[in-house]
């Protein structure tokens, strides 16, 4: 069996801001735009999450839920520098590292540089070293495939460590709400709820034929992962051509102001990924999918190669206003950048990874 570890930093952006400014410790810290602007929440401290604040939410809405919160602007350069420092800790154990974003990565430690046979021990030592070097906590999931490792890292946040084995995997998956399954988004979870599929056990009892009928090709994925089956490898190399992110929304959107707020959130996510990999791009791509599933894609050239969130947003804003049909509601928005300008560190670029609205950083 493979030995896979998923490391997920705890409230990463907020934790860094608190580390840099200890007076924020214990307070409701929200990283993102001003509540008096069209800004969005990048992430927030666990104290703020108790009030219902989450990433992707408008800063104004977050302020209404938690008026005592301290709003802090994002420091993406610092986040990227610390992320690379953490990644070096991963590489001290194995070269099989698959970064998923600034704050999470998969590691395949089946064969590792220290010849350590216990992956749980490796995860504990990595957590300790991350804390020692950065004064930041992380959560780790350990298992024999990527899906279960990802589930494990989310079980006991913050500062958790969970080991999922072949012996306890079924018990854990059966008790898990389907909305907690990595790869099942908010919209799909709601559909499953209407079908009476509320937990992993309910999902397990549905046939492959039925899942394919209701969810198409994704039915194969749901059928397998609830049985603890995931054959995906930890991939440490991509040939970069483009980078993108997209959101499918729980409710269709028909107001321009709200669409622009969502576009700003996508521009910030895209900019973060680009800064993380030290890349820039000169061609911006906007994807709009309407409520009837009709989809359009439009692109424009930037005045210069860039990863700046404001430059990305301004170009995306113009594309949206020029191409949006106000008589129809939008169910999905996507933003991407092509014609990439990469440095030598671009060999691990994450390509075309969708973001679901409900996921927190």
Secondary structure, DSSP 8 states (H G I E B T S, - for coil): ---EEEEEESSHHHHHHHHH-GGGTTS-EEEES-TTTT-BEEEE-HHHHTTT--TTSBHHHHHHH-TT-EEE---HHHHHHHHHHHHHHHHTT-S-EEEEETTEEEEE-SS-TT----HHHHHHHHHHHHHHHHS--EEEEEESSHHHHHHHHTTT-SS-EEE--TTTHHHHHHHSBGGGSTT--HHHHHHHHHTT--BHHHHHTS-HHHHHHHHTTHHHHHHHHTTT------------SEEEEEEEEEEEE--HHHHHHHHHHHHHHHHHHHHHTTEEEEEEEEEEEETTS-EEEEEEEEEEEE--HHHHHHHHHHHHHHH--TTS-EEEEEEEEEEEEE-GGGGG---S----TT---
